[in-house]
């Protein structure tokens, strides 16, 4: 099978989505350490995509400047539509993590694959098979078991955490669906660059109104950690994920990201002393099995072949 075949493109896309999820799995660890260093969640919601946007723009502008060219209507769609989805997710994720911690936020965040699975048919014409729907149910059950199995962590759904967590899950689903719509039309690089820039601009306008002036860190150590956070979980992860959405269906890419809580659980065990009870490890096994199953049982459709060849 050559690298340009639809099957190869499908597997590249699936691998990209899994890699993006692994990078996103570190987000909770970064956020917790930065909160402990005195960075407010509202500030982190802006500074993280700001760093990512600057890196994306700098790298793309130097390496492939022509790839950033889109027409006026495309620029509006990407900066406003993509910016709203990405910006709302950034804000909701940080506020939910601050309100109720990583486990509850992850549990609510993974409403997203179910939303994408339900919406991708009527919105994108990508109707999931029964097999994929069944594997999705197994995967989502695994996510919740892995969250419930965290030691010394109580998953508490307070009003603030519930609200922001649900918003994070819905906005995560929205930018997955948006990416699947935008990437085949505009390309992965313009989609990720202009969506991230749009999110940064919208957050810069909205945050002072919502929470007052954004606090800018003065510590070099804090800025260093924010730089690594933005580089890995915004610049690199979002490019991989949006490129994946140009190769595979939205529902499959979204389910691939369910490995994120597996990575988060391992990192929390190693770095925060939050181990897993047996039920948590059972959940991780279900997640891995579901994600692998979605990839193995996938069939190539004309949409994927077209996306791979373009």
Secondary structure, DSSP 8 states (H G I E B T S, - for coil): --TTSHHHHHHHHHHHHHHHHHHHTTHHHHHHHHHHTT--HHHHHHHHHHHHHHHHHHHHHHH-GGGG---HHHHHIIIIIIHHHHHHHHHHHHHHHHHHHHHHHHHHHTTHHHHHHHHHHHHHS----HHHHHHHHHHHHHHHHHHHTBTT------HHHHHHHHHHHHHHHHHHHHHHHHHHHH-HHHHHHHHHHHHHHHHHHHHHHHHSS------HHHHHHHHHHHIIIIIIHHHHHHHHHTTS-HHHHHHHGGGHHHHHHHHHHHHS---B-HHHHHHHHHHHHHHHHHHHT----HHHHHHHH-
